[in-house]
């Protein structure tokens, strides 16, 4: 997909977009401070990766993929010409996680891998998701939307239960 844009979106941008478009815009303007839960998740990841490798029959490796207009690092379990994107989460399952995984599948497909499924790993619980052309098209659309949000004016605030613990609540005009 060609986009006349200077911003090249990542699967992480899709995660933030699905969480809250204003959060995405603010994070690109102000950065994302590392929270205690982020720090805890990062420290737990090596052990989770070892257990995940045993459960999947191989260790997912981080692969940088440049698809031209979009890019990112994707944890992939590669077998010959096919790949399974794996997203490791240490928190609770959230709906936006699947869209990050589908964006990663989109990048893997753009890199020439056959992709038919992806895995969300929540600690030791694995959730396998089928990757179809419809999910890949939706992920492409979300990546493009993320770039539009980042490059555009601030999205209007919207009230959500997430506002109560959002790290930007002090500077978001709605809260």
Secondary structure, 3 states (H helix, E strand, C coil): CCCCCCCCECHHHHHHHHHCHHHHHHHHHHCCCCCHHHHHHHHHHHHHHHHHHHHHCCCCEEEEEECCCEEEEEEEEEECCEEEEEEEECCCCCCHHHHHHHHHHHHHHHCCCECCEEEEEECCEEEEEECCHHHHHHHHHHHHHHHHHHHCCCCCCCCCHHHHHCCCCCCCCCC
